């Protein structure tokens, strides 16, 4: 969680004053003073007028500078909440005028390297002893730790002739987390019973268990097998039997951090999409009463979080996934499944987020998944490469384009063959473009719960 950066100006040497910055008005007035000096070749009496003009201008500029230096301002910067990857995050700069004189300020923030900032240079006019806040937006390039630098203030003099620059020390270390706004939207939608608008199937704790829970009115999507015909006849409207879904089942999220997950789709990597989907799925599962664990793997297991239930576990999952980074190595699926065999004894839904673009690497996934199906319910969640699909659909304009399209056709055919090999013997498969991966994964989890496969 980020903490507010507090940077009071003119307290304990927090200000570092820069140089004198002339305004356009001062430059223009100085140029007007040069003209009489040029004309002095023809009329020497103009020299005296030019000299008086320049002296007056210098004195006015010095006065304006001293007035600008007399402005006392307190500056603070704080991001609003956690910073999320791939989205514009609000950063608030709070300015307080500590003097009675009106202040005219321009403020610029030192955003971390790689951040895309919009509106980070702010202009503020502050009346005496007033406080104002200004907001700009920053988009982080990746997850991890970053550093904000100082706040740079330019204080303009009341005469508009110059400004004084000062630097306010405001160092701040922040963490950039995966985009978890989807979990918040799900929470609100659950409260508002508006899940359909999110693309999610109805999330109920009632399910396909064997124990009868209650009767309720029939809703669209209920199975006809669950209709209670006697109650329907008595009430003269369709009534459904509701069975209680088993709770405290186990979900293990396995996130591939190998080299194929480094590919970018728009502004995010495939790993970023997988992490976002895994967090959303963890949120739904924990809210549904299940125990959730996490494995991050590449050429070996990089992180393992044992399955637990509850809100604290969700925070642990966030901490475990926010720092996941791509390792430019091959993926050792055997190492992953050996780890799961020794640590996951209880029957679980094992969701593996991975990529199938590298055929040689992906083939090593097939056999371990099928062996795992004897004890667990494996769910392979793969990301479709929209760029390759678009290339196949595009008519080639040149010979090189035709060669690239042929390679793309071959890659897609190999991928379809791998999908057919994986989706057998009880192995669940979700294949979706990155933008739809989250909802597709959650909906398959809900289907597994509804069908009682665990």
HELIX and SHEET records of a PDB file:
HELIX    1   1 UNK A   24  UNK A   39  1                                  16    
HELIX    2   2 UNK A   46  UNK A   69  1                                  24    
HELIX    3   3 UNK A  181  UNK A  192  1                                  12    
HELIX    4   4 UNK A  195  UNK A  198  5                                   4    
HELIX    5   5 UNK A  224  UNK A  226  5                                   3    
HELIX    6   6 UNK A  229  UNK A  235  1                                   7    
HELIX    7   7 UNK A  259  UNK A  262  5                                   4    
HELIX    8   8 UNK A  270  UNK A  287  1                                  18    
HELIX    9   9 UNK A  311  UNK A  322  1                                  12    
HELIX   10  10 UNK A  333  UNK A  343  1                                  11    
HELIX   11  11 UNK A  359  UNK A  372  1                                  14    
HELIX   12  12 UNK A  386  UNK A  393  1                                   8    
HELIX   13  13 UNK A  399  UNK A  422  1                                  24    
HELIX   14  14 UNK A  434  UNK A  436  5                                   3    
HELIX   15  15 UNK A  437  UNK A  451  1                                  15    
SHEET    1   A 5 UNK A   5  UNK A   7  0                                        
SHEET    2   A 5 UNK A  73  UNK A  79 -1                                        
SHEET    3   A 5 UNK A  89  UNK A  97 -1                                        
SHEET    4   A 5 UNK A 131  UNK A 139 -1                                        
SHEET    5   A 5 UNK A 116  UNK A 118 -1                                        
SHEET    1   B 5 UNK A  15  UNK A  22  0                                        
SHEET    2   B 5 UNK A 162  UNK A 168 -1                                        
SHEET    3   B 5 UNK A 151  UNK A 156 -1                                        
SHEET    4   B 5 UNK A 103  UNK A 109 -1                                        
SHEET    5   B 5 UNK A 121  UNK A 126 -1                                        
SHEET    1   C 3 UNK A  83  UNK A  84  0                                        
SHEET    2   C 3 UNK A 172  UNK A 177  1                                        
SHEET    3   C 3 UNK A 144  UNK A 148 -1                                        
SHEET    1   D 3 UNK A 206  UNK A 207  0                                        
SHEET    2   D 3 UNK A 239  UNK A 244 -1                                        
SHEET    3   D 3 UNK A 211  UNK A 217 -1                                        
SHEET    1   E 6 UNK A 301  UNK A 308  0                                        
SHEET    2   E 6 UNK A 291  UNK A 297 -1                                        
SHEET    3   E 6 UNK A 250  UNK A 256  1                                        
SHEET    4   E 6 UNK A 348  UNK A 354  1                                        
SHEET    5   E 6 UNK A 377  UNK A 384  1                                        
SHEET    6   E 6 UNK A 428  UNK A 433  1                                        
SHEET    1   F 2 UNK A 264  UNK A 265  0                                        
SHEET    2   F 2 UNK A 268  UNK A 269 -1                                        
END                                                                             
